[in-house]
């Protein structure tokens, strides 16, 4: 009996020590999540107004895994607004742990016959249970050939620092409410947004509204379709694609090509008599 008891005790201690070195399956699964959960993408159609100009268009993004810990995303946009056609493109290269953070580089540009808007910088996100906080900071070159909120004359090209800070909350996993601050052209802008993923797989609705210096106003909304696996909106935002840089800064580009306080340049003052 003593020999049997000793044998069972030894076996139990050995099994316990073996299991002690093995992490729980849930933790192991979380640690093994890739930066991008397979090839995925999204396609938007939007309509709205920025300052006194109606704008409509479509944007798209595709995300690709680069190994286990890195991801690559390509962005595109076409819009009609400010009486001109606008083309946009962008790219992101990032490292991400979908349970904790994203950190990477992002660049993008918007082009039309009236302006060129180029951005490049660093972006990051921190993930909590029901919250995400993040931001962008970088270089912004803006070349405008029309009267704008910051240019005292047309054919003006200037360099700026562009910055963005945002916070998003998920009351439920398929609903995001966000608020952000942007600084562009030395001016401040506040934007709030809402996105809801419908019961139809991959189909979401969104709306964004903003106010800012120089009487800036923005209200846009539309429909978004996600390509990829079946998952919640929060999971898509953390496991699939970062935000499209051409749409993130597309609204505030309107502050650089319009002047809501004045519909036309002021007439030149007469010269004093000699």
Secondary structure, 3 states (H helix, E strand, C coil): CHHHHHHHHHHHHHHHHHHHCCCCHHHHHHHCCCCCCCCEEEEEEEEEEECCEEEEEEEEEEEEEECCCEEEEEEEEEEEECCEEEEEEEEEEEEEECCCEEEEEEEEEEECCCEEEEEEEEEEEEECCCEEEEEEEEEEEEEECCCCCCCCCCCEEEEEEEEEEEEEEEEECCEEEEEEEEEECCEEEEEEEEEEECCCCCEEEEEEEEEECCCEEEEEEEEEEEECCCCCHHHHHHHCCCCCHHHHCHHHHHHHHCCCCCCCCCCCCCCCCC
